[in-house]
Amino acid sequence: MTAVTIDRKVQTTRGDRAVAGTSHVLLSIWSIIVVVPFLWTLMSSFKTTKQILSSPFALPDRLHWENYVNAWETAGIGRFFFNTVIVVGSALVLVMLLGAMLAYVLARFRFPGNKLIYNVMLGALAFPVFLAIIPLFFILKNLLLLNTLPGLIITYVAFALPFTMFFLYAFFKQLPDEIYEAAIVDGAGEWRAFFQVMLPMAGPGMASVAIMNFLGLWNQFLLPLVLNSKKENNVLSQGMANYASKAGYAVDFGSLFAAAVITIIPVLVVYIIFQRQLQGSVSQGTFR
């Protein structure tokens, strides 16, 4: 009996090592595929167009910071950057607040239509974005919100809300009822119990879904392309596409790569700051 147990342990250990080794190899390959192009883009952003075309993989002779100045001012990336910060920041605050409140109510309270609302929001996750483009266009046009930042903010919130609710639902579902009941007994109302007791306990989940929403909204291209064609209201994804397509054969590759780096840096900064929350909290959101 002991020999059989030891043999199973040896087989399990070998299997775990094989899986771990394969996983590390695949992750290393994937890391190279992701990191190398970014480092090449970063290096190219400090080179002139002539240097990029003549020796694309050579180091720059010096750091050409004027590429970033040209991208920020001449190409208008600065204006697009601030538009993106306003739209994504506002949409993120609204969707996190509304999503947390919706998930909390659906997870903690039972009322007629509870399951129906949950299933409708769940079904919205499978609804392709491009199918709603034409209806959204006419809705925003009738509301006088077409080609405006508020219209884009509302659209972002609408499309990010189902995912936010679905993700936070599990966190609120697994919170102990005793803490909520103790808050009510101590005299806290429903609003106070939510904002001061239950919401802080779901902090890891809030941080994780906030990062995911930020990444998705920051990189959004289809919605602003169709619903926000006014140039002064363009966001970064539109500005980058226009800058790259309108340059033609006279493109300033140094400034173009600098603009790409400006677009990528905020995403990297946000992820680096909150990566521990992202890694540590996903496992806590197990569904029951």
Helices and strands as residue ranges (DSSP letters): H 2-44, H 49-54, H 66-69, I 70-74, H 77-108, H 114-124, G 129-132, H 133-142, H 149-173, H 177-185, H 190-192, I 193-198, H 199-201, H 203-218, H 222-227, G 231-233, H 236-246, G 248-250, H 253-281, G 282-284
